[in-house]
Amino acid sequence: MHYDDEEEDNYFDGNLNEELDRFEKSLKGEPLGFMDSDTLEAIIDHYLIQGNYSKANLCAEIGIQQFPFISMFTLRKAQAISANGQLKEALNLLSQLEKKGNASCEHFLTKASIFSQLRDSKTAIKYFTEALHIAEPEDKDEIFVDLAMEYEAARDFKNAVRILKQALETNPANEVAIYELAFCYDQMEDFTSAIKCYSDFIDENPYSFTAWYNLGNAYSKSENFEKAIWAYDYCLLINEDFSPAYFNLGNAYLSEEKYLLSIQNFEKCIELDGEDGLTLCYLGECNEQLGNLDEAKHFYYKSLELMPELSDAWLGLGIVKDLEGDLQAAIGFIEKAISFDTSNPGYLHVLAGALEKTEDVVLTNDTYLQAFSMDLTNEEILTDYVSFLVKNTFFKEASSFLEDLESEDETISLVRDLHLFAIRYSYFQEDIYLSLLINAQAINKSMTEEIISLYPDLQKDPKIVNLLTN
């Protein structure tokens, strides 16, 4: 349903307030007198826009009584009562209009909206499509967006993308359609198609800063941070006050380990929007990476003043305390982070690393296992866990764990085989596993060298050196 604020503002050159006052007094018992249909419609629309559906309904009732031949008042009543949750009654009113042959574009939009509220996406899609068939050209892009959102509600993101592209063909300036496209591609995890879609759109609309922004987001999610930075820069050339681009640009530079540039963009974001807990947290991380531990703590604490349950800030404080050598405080802060985000394997990984520095081998072991069980595709957790076992001379336990580890993930399988070879060869003098090294070397030379570097004795073995250099 679309109500026109501008029409209301211009109605009767500003005399609407007088008519509203008359209507309000009538609700208190004063006689209303005669109001023409245009005035009543303007008052109803005013109340609908303001969200005062009860008064809109009362005014629509007066319209129906005084002008029973004007179907618009019945339509407005249906809109008012549906907004108040009387969905069945609203549908009955709309059915009465249809029987009289008074089904307009707005009628179908109202009906679609009601079925959307009823979570009946299939029927809502039907009526949004009916509305499109008879809509004025200038209204179609908004209806396309409504229709796409209904496809989104039905988890049919492929059709939602198709409809949103039609919305942008109709009106390239429809920013809602651009953002909804980004949402759909995110849900589909199809960042390659997102990049192509936004690139094609930019070819025809090079000054759409929202398209450049979403192109940057698609590159970021593809972990192509160099291209993401390029896209965000273009976005900001067009709209230098668009703070979300500064925020995401700061994140891209953070991922590229360009911490000073990251700080500049986060500070610009704060300059435009004021202090925000998440932005302050990222400033803490940048300073942590630069070794400015006092500054890092300052930003983490400021972040928590605004967002006391921000788990990343608690984690950051834990990491800083660990770097400062205050292990007890570090573990306390990391556990606080976990209490706010219990399903994050990365937090448990950090906790396990801190616990390694204690004498509680059992708790460290259990924490590593819990972290890996939550993310069976994380090769860093796997490597750190195996390294922990080897460091504590649990060679048989490490070997058994790796032999029992089954994974369909190619990277995890490769890491498993390399560690298994290294342990069996180094500590049990078994070269039966040498084929694992040869196979891994053929698949991924750099990863093979990286993991073998964790086993100093292997780097001195002529047979292994020869295999790695050939």
N, C-alpha and C positions, 0 to 999 in steps of 0.2 A: 504494500500500500504506500502510495506516494502523496504526501501533502506538500503544498507549495508555500514555503515561508514568505517568499518574495511577494506572492499574490496577496497574502494576508497583510503584509506591511503596507502595501500600496492601496488596499481596499478603501474606497470612498475618501481617498486623499487624507487618511488619518482619522476618519470619523468612526472607525470601528470601536474605539474605546467607549464612546458615548453609547453605542448600541449594546456593548457588553455590560455597561453599567445598568442599562434598562433591564437587560435579561437577568442580571444578578439580583436586582431589586424585586423582580417578579417572583424569584425563588423564595423571597421573604414575605410574599403576600401582596405586593403591589401589583396593580393591573399592568399587563404587558402591552396591551394595545396591538395594533397591526404591525407586522414586520414582513417585508417582501421576501421572496424566496432567496434572493442573492444575499441578503443580510443574514438570514438564518444559516445559510450554507457557510458564510464566512465565520460566523460564531462557532458553528460545529467544528470547522477545520481548526480554528484557534484552539479549542479545547483538546482536540485530538493531538495536535502538535505539542501542547503542553502536558499531555498525558493525563488530563482530567476527563476520564472516559465516562464517568457517571453524569457529569454535566453535558457532555457531548450527546449522550443518549437522551437526556431530558429534552434537549433542544431539537434533536432529530424527531422525537415524538410529536413535538409541536408542529414541525414541518410536515409530518405525515398527516396530522389532523387538518392543517390548513390547506395543504397542497397534495391531496392523496394521489393526484395524477402524475406527480413528479417522482420518478423511481429513485432519484438520487438520495432522498431522505431515508428510504428503506435501506439503501446500500450503506449510508453513513451509520445508521443504527446498528446494522450488522457488524460494521467495523468497530464501533464503540463497545458493543457487548462481547465481541470476540476478544478484544483487548482485555476485558475484565474476566475472561475465562469461561464465558457462556458460549462455548463453541457449537454445541448441538443446536441451540436456539438460533445462533447466527446462520448456520447452514440452512435451517428451515426458512429463514427470511430470504436467503439467496435463492433457494429453490423456488419460492413464490415468484421472485422476479424473473427467473428463467422461464417459468410457465407462461408469463406474460410477454415473453420475447424481448426482455430488457437486459440481456447479458452484454455488458460493455467490456472493454479491456480492463478497466478498474475492477469490475465485477469478478473477472477471472483471477486477477491478482489477489483480491481479497479472499477468494475461495482457496487459492493456492497457499496463501499465508496461513489460513486456518488448518488445512491439512498438514502443513509443515509443523504447526504447533501440536497437532495430534501425532506427530512422528510417522505420518504416512507419506513417505517420500515419493513413492510411486505415483500416488494420486496428485500430490503437489506438483510433481514434474509435468503431469498431464495438463494441469490448469495453467502453469507458467507457459507451457508451449502454446496453449490456446490463446493466451494473452499476446504472445509474440506475433501470432498470425494477424492480429488486428491492431497492433500498437502503432503509434506514430513513429516515424523513423528516429526522431530525436530522443525517444524514450527507450529504444530497444536495448541500448548497451546496459542500462541498469537492470532490465528484466533478464538479459543474458546472465548477469552476475548473480541475480537471485536464483535463476535456474541452476547455474553451476554450483552454488552453495548447497542446493538440494541434492545434486549428484554427490557432493562431498559428504553430506549427511548419510547417504546410502553407501559410502565408501567406494563409489565408482569414480575414481580420480581420473581415469582415462577419458571418460565422457566429460568430466568437469573441465579438463584441459581443453578439449575440443570446443566447448561452449565459451570458455574464457577467451580463446583466440578469436572467436566470432565477435565477442564484446569489444576487443581491441581493434578489430577491423572496422567496427562501427564507430568507435570513438577511441582513438589512440591515447587520449588524455585521461582515460578512466583509470585512476591510480588503484582503486579497489581491485580491479581486474588483474593488474600487474602483481599486487601482493598476494591475491588468491592463487595465481599461477605458481608463485614461489611456494606457497603452502602445499599445493598439490604435488609439485615435483619433490618437495621434501618428504611427503608421505610415501611417494613412490620410490624414493631414494634414487631417482633418475636424474643425476646432476649433469650428465652429458647432454641429455635432451634439454634441460633447463638452460645450459650455456648456449646451445644452438638457437633455442627459441628467443632468448633475450638478445643474442647477437643479431639475429635476423630482424628483430623488432627495432634495434638501434640503427640498423642500416637505413631504415625508413624514417626513424624518429630519433635522430642523433642527440637531441637536446632534452630527452626524457631522463632526468636525474634519477627517478625511481627505477627505471630500467637498468641504468648503469649500476645502481646500488644492488639490485637483485642479481645482476650478473656477477658482481663482486662476491655476493653471498654464495652463489653457485660454485664459483672457483674456490672459495674458502672451504666449502664442504667437500670439494674434490681434493683438498689439500694442495692446490696449486696457488700458493700464497703470493707468488710473484705476480701472477695474472690478477689475483684478487686486489692487490695493492694498486695495480694499474687501473682497474675498473673503479675502485673507490675514489681514486684521484680525479678521474673524469667526472664522477658524480659531484665532487666538491668544486670542480671548476664551474659547473653549471649552477650549483646551489651551495655557496660557501658556508651557509648557516645550518646545514642539515646534520644535526648532531649524531644520528645513528651511524652515519658513514664514518665519522671520526672515531666512534666507539669500535666499530668493526675493523677499521683501518689499524687502530691500536692493537687489536687482537691479532691481526695478520702480521704486523711487525713483531709482536711478541712470539708468534710461532716461528718467525724467521730469525729469532734471537737478536733482533735489532732494538734493544731495550730503550735507548735514548729516544729514538723515533717513536716508539710505542708510547713512552711517557708524554711526549709532546702532544700526541693525539688524544690521549685520555685527559690531559689537562685542558685541551680545547673543548672537549665534551663537557667537562665540568663548568667551564666558562660560559657555555651556552645554556646548559640545563641546570646548573647548580650541582651540589655534591650528591652523589648517589652511592649506595653501599657497594654495588658491584664494581663500579668504576674505581672506587677507592681501593677495593680488594686487588684489582689488577695492577694498580699503581704500586701496591705492596709487593706483588709478585715481581714486577720489573725491578724494583729496588733490591729485592732479595737476590735476584739473578745477578745484579751488578755488585753484590757484596755489601750494599748499604743497609746493614741489618737494622740499625736504629730507625732509619727512614722507613724500612719495610714494616717494622713493628708499629710505628706511628700510623701508617695507612691502614694496616690490618685492624688496629684498635678503633680508628675512626669509622671504618667500615662496619664494625660490629655495633657501634653506637646507633647507626641507622638501621642495620639489619642484624639483630642479635642472634638469629638462627642461620646466618650465612655460613654454611659448612666449609666452603673454600677458605674463608678468612680464618676460621679456627685451625684448619689444616696448615695454612701459611704460618701462623704463629707457632705451631708445633715444629715445622721444619726449621724456622729461624732459631727456636730454642735448642733444637738438636745441633744446629751449626754453632751455636754459642757454647755447647757443651753441657747444657742444663737438661740432661736426659729425662729426669723425672717430670719436669714441667712439660717437656716436649711430648712425652707419652700421654700426659693428661690432656693437652690441647688436641692431639690427634684423636684420642678417644672421644672428646667432645664433638669433633667434626663427624665422627662415625655415628654418634647418637642422633645427629640431625639428618644423616643420609646413610641409612643402614645397608643400602644395596649397592654401594660404590666399591668395587674391588680395588680401585686405585688407592683409596684411603687405607684399606687393610694392607695393601702392599707397602705403603709408607710406614704403617705401624709395625709391620714385620721387620722392616729395615731398622727401625729404631730399637725394637726388642732384641735384635741380633747383638746389640751392644751391651745387653744385660747378660746375666748368667742363666736366664730362664730359657733353656734350650727347648723344652717341651712346649711352652707357650709360643715361642717363635715358630716352631715347626707347625703347630696347629694353625697359627695365623696365616702363614704362607699357604697352607693347604686350603684354608677357607677362602683366601683371596683368589687362588687359581680355580677353585671349583665354581666361583662366580663368573669367571671369564676364561673359559678353556681355550681361547684363541690368543691369549696374551703371552707372547714369547718372552717378554721382559720378566714377568712374574715367574715363569717356568725357569728361566736361566738363573735368576736370583735365588730361587728355592734350591735348585740343584747345587749352586755355588755354596750356599749355606751348609748343605749336607756334606759336601766335600771338605769345606773348611773345618768342620767338626769331626772329620774322619769317619763319617757314616757312609763308607763307600758301598757296602752291600745294600744298605737301605736305598741309596740313590739309584743303584743299578736296578734293584727290584722295582722301584717306583717307575723308572723309565721303561723297563720291559713290559710293565702292566699298562702303561699309558697308551690308549688307543685314541686316534684322532683322525677325522676326515680333513682337517685343516692342513694344507700342504706345508705352510711355514712351521706350524707346531711339530709336524712329523719330521721335518728337516732338523729342527733344533733338538728334538728328542734323540734322533739318530746320532747327531754329532756328540752330544753329551754322553750318550751310551757308549759310543766308540771310545771317547777320551777316557772315561772312567775304567772301562774294561781293559783298555790297552795300557794305561798309566799305572793302575793299581793292581791289576790281576794278570798283567803280561799276556793277555789274550789277543792275538792278531786275527782271530776269526771274524772280528767285527770291522776289520780294515775296509771291507767292501762298502760299509756305511759311509766312511770318509770319502772314498773314491766317488760314490754316487752323489754325495752332498756337494763335493767339489765341482762336479759337472753341472749340478742344478743351480747352485748359488755360491760363487767363489768368494764374494766379499763376506757373506754371512759365515761361511766355513772358516775363513781366516779370523773373523771376529771372535768366534767361540773357541777356536783352538788357542787363541791368545790368552784365554783364561786359564790355560793349563801350561805353566812354564816348562815343565819337563818335556812336553811334546815338541816345544819349539827348539829343543836342543837335540832331538832325535833325528839323525841323518835320513832315515827312511821317510819320516813324516815331512821333513823339510823338502826332500826331493819331490814328494808327491804334490806338495803345495806350490812348488815353483815351476812345475811342468804343466 
